Amino acid sequence: MEKFTLINKARSRIKVFQPFEDSSMNSSMINAILISYGCVFKRSSKPVMKGSRVESIEEARNEYKKLLEEGWKKTYIFNSFFKKIGK
């Protein structure tokens, strides 16, 4: 499963959806999604991440679908800033 970044219409907020692996469990199964959210002040600078939360896959899918319906778009602009998140 790959990481997805969405940006709102005003290009001022982003949400990053990525697999969440619980290191306390021995299984390599992914049963949750880490959703990080933040603000964008300049397109060419690193976004300021405000927080994150872990959701079930179903809840994350519902939120992702709702954001797309609201006009959020998938983006790759900030991928280089997030290479180290979660590692």
Phi and psi in degrees as a GROMACS rama.xvg file:
@    title "Ramachandran Plot"
@    xaxis  label "Phi"
@    yaxis  label "Psi"
@TYPE xy
-99.6766  174.98  GLU-2
-92.4053  139.838  LYS-3
-123.711  136.933  PHE-4
-118.774  128.885  THR-5
-113.574  146.434  LEU-6
-128.736  142.229  ILE-7
-76.6349  172.613  ASN-8
-58.104  -39.6693  LYS-9
-77.9473  -5.0439  ALA-10
59.4729  34.7266  ARG-11
-115.186  -12.9391  SER-12
-134.485  145.996  ARG-13
-132.794  157.16  ILE-14
-135.684  134.359  LYS-15
-113.825  123.678  VAL-16
-107.482  122.333  PHE-17
-144.922  153.784  GLN-18
-60.3038  143.002  PRO-19
-113.846  119.654  PHE-20
-109.679  119.643  GLU-21
-77.2175  112.52  ASP-22
-70.8913  -14.1198  SER-23
-79.2548  -14.0165  SER-24
-101.315  145.764  MET-25
-79.5365  -13.8697  ASN-26
-79.0932  146.307  SER-27
-95.7309  10.6953  SER-28
-72.743  142.981  MET-29
-102.02  116.504  ILE-30
-123.323  12.4941  ASN-31
-151.665  161.861  ALA-32
-123.295  134.362  ILE-33
-90.9376  121.718  LEU-34
-110.689  113.574  ILE-35
-104.038  144.685  SER-36
-136.656  149.916  TYR-37
-164.477  -175.234  GLY-38
-115.021  149.393  CYS-39
-115.187  121.891  VAL-40
-100.244  -38.4186  PHE-41
-136.491  138.334  LYS-42
-62.3791  -31.1641  ARG-43
-89.0533  -0.62657  SER-44
-113.795  165.842  SER-45
-66.6158  133.706  LYS-46
-67.0594  152.675  PRO-47
-92.8338  111.857  VAL-48
-83.7946  128.344  MET-49
-94.5061  -25.6454  LYS-50
174.298  -176.594  GLY-51
-156.544  164.026  SER-52
-152.792  158.985  ARG-53
-107.598  129.59  VAL-54
-126.328  158.675  GLU-55
-65.9716  160.552  SER-56
-59.9346  -41.1013  ILE-57
-64.2997  -44.6434  GLU-58
-63.3873  -40.2628  GLU-59
-64.8071  -40.7035  ALA-60
-60.8531  -43.9583  ARG-61
-62.2234  -43.8184  ASN-62
-64.896  -43.3299  GLU-63
-59.0134  -46.6378  TYR-64
-62.362  -43.6688  LYS-65
-62.0404  -42.5017  LYS-66
-63.6829  -40.9126  LEU-67
-62.5941  -40.0436  LEU-68
-64.4732  -30.1744  GLU-69
-80.316  -5.66663  GLU-70
105.884  3.91859  GLY-71
-67.0654  149.47  TRP-72
-122.811  148.806  LYS-73
-73.2708  138.384  LYS-74
-139.13  155.012  THR-75
-118.62  3.50148  TYR-76
-55.601  -41.3801  ILE-77
-99.3982  7.11964  PHE-78
-56.7848  -36.6669  ASN-79
-65.1104  -25.9974  SER-80
-77.1303  -21.9124  PHE-81
-104.41  10.8668  PHE-82
-60.8975  -30.673  LYS-83
-93.3718  -8.96661  LYS-84
-66.3162  130.786  ILE-85
84.0949  4.83002  GLY-86
